[in-house]
Amino acid sequence: MATDLSDLELPALVEHMQDALAHVRQRLTQPGTLAPAVRRARENTDLSRDAFAKRVGVCDSTIRNVETARHTCMPKVRNGIVQALANLGQFPQALSGSV
């Protein structure tokens, strides 16, 4: 059940957001989670791999490797992907498969 954030005081809201971020970090480290989320969000925003890679700050081959789960994603790249997804309005929806 979703939490109604409008009813939370600032300290409770911060705690809620920290818990949500910890959950997302845990999900992103599970095998097979990041690849479909990145591809789904990128395609949903009509971005090429190259355009998405520029938003993340990596080369397009890195995004290809992430999307195909060819390599384990380094934390710095994973954090860049999360930030790019958030900036595109695709986070955390991309992780839920509802995008």
Secondary structure as a PSIPRED ss2 file (coil, helix, strand):
# PSIPRED VFORMAT (PSIPRED V4.0)

   1 M C   1.000  0.000  0.000
   2 A C   1.000  0.000  0.000
   3 T C   1.000  0.000  0.000
   4 D C   1.000  0.000  0.000
   5 L H   0.000  1.000  0.000
   6 S H   0.000  1.000  0.000
   7 D H   0.000  1.000  0.000
   8 L C   1.000  0.000  0.000
   9 E C   1.000  0.000  0.000
  10 L H   0.000  1.000  0.000
  11 P H   0.000  1.000  0.000
  12 A H   0.000  1.000  0.000
  13 L H   0.000  1.000  0.000
  14 V H   0.000  1.000  0.000
  15 E H   0.000  1.000  0.000
  16 H H   0.000  1.000  0.000
  17 M H   0.000  1.000  0.000
  18 Q H   0.000  1.000  0.000
  19 D H   0.000  1.000  0.000
  20 A H   0.000  1.000  0.000
  21 L H   0.000  1.000  0.000
  22 A H   0.000  1.000  0.000
  23 H H   0.000  1.000  0.000
  24 V H   0.000  1.000  0.000
  25 R H   0.000  1.000  0.000
  26 Q H   0.000  1.000  0.000
  27 R H   0.000  1.000  0.000
  28 L H   0.000  1.000  0.000
  29 T H   0.000  1.000  0.000
  30 Q C   1.000  0.000  0.000
  31 P C   1.000  0.000  0.000
  32 G C   1.000  0.000  0.000
  33 T C   1.000  0.000  0.000
  34 L H   0.000  1.000  0.000
  35 A H   0.000  1.000  0.000
  36 P H   0.000  1.000  0.000
  37 A H   0.000  1.000  0.000
  38 V H   0.000  1.000  0.000
  39 R H   0.000  1.000  0.000
  40 R H   0.000  1.000  0.000
  41 A H   0.000  1.000  0.000
  42 R H   0.000  1.000  0.000
  43 E H   0.000  1.000  0.000
  44 N H   0.000  1.000  0.000
  45 T C   1.000  0.000  0.000
  46 D C   1.000  0.000  0.000
  47 L C   1.000  0.000  0.000
  48 S C   1.000  0.000  0.000
  49 R H   0.000  1.000  0.000
  50 D H   0.000  1.000  0.000
  51 A H   0.000  1.000  0.000
  52 F H   0.000  1.000  0.000
  53 A H   0.000  1.000  0.000
  54 K H   0.000  1.000  0.000
  55 R H   0.000  1.000  0.000
  56 V H   0.000  1.000  0.000
  57 G C   1.000  0.000  0.000
  58 V C   1.000  0.000  0.000
  59 C C   1.000  0.000  0.000
  60 D H   0.000  1.000  0.000
  61 S H   0.000  1.000  0.000
  62 T H   0.000  1.000  0.000
  63 I H   0.000  1.000  0.000
  64 R H   0.000  1.000  0.000
  65 N H   0.000  1.000  0.000
  66 V H   0.000  1.000  0.000
  67 E H   0.000  1.000  0.000
  68 T C   1.000  0.000  0.000
  69 A C   1.000  0.000  0.000
  70 R C   1.000  0.000  0.000
  71 H C   1.000  0.000  0.000
  72 T C   1.000  0.000  0.000
  73 C C   1.000  0.000  0.000
  74 M C   1.000  0.000  0.000
  75 P H   0.000  1.000  0.000
  76 K H   0.000  1.000  0.000
  77 V H   0.000  1.000  0.000
  78 R H   0.000  1.000  0.000
  79 N H   0.000  1.000  0.000
  80 G H   0.000  1.000  0.000
  81 I H   0.000  1.000  0.000
  82 V H   0.000  1.000  0.000
  83 Q H   0.000  1.000  0.000
  84 A H   0.000  1.000  0.000
  85 L H   0.000  1.000  0.000
  86 A H   0.000  1.000  0.000
  87 N H   0.000  1.000  0.000
  88 L C   1.000  0.000  0.000
  89 G C   1.000  0.000  0.000
  90 Q C   1.000  0.000  0.000
  91 F C   1.000  0.000  0.000
  92 P C   1.000  0.000  0.000
  93 Q H   0.000  1.000  0.000
  94 A H   0.000  1.000  0.000
  95 L H   0.000  1.000  0.000
  96 S H   0.000  1.000  0.000
  97 G C   1.000  0.000  0.000
  98 S C   1.000  0.000  0.000
  99 V C   1.000  0.000  0.000
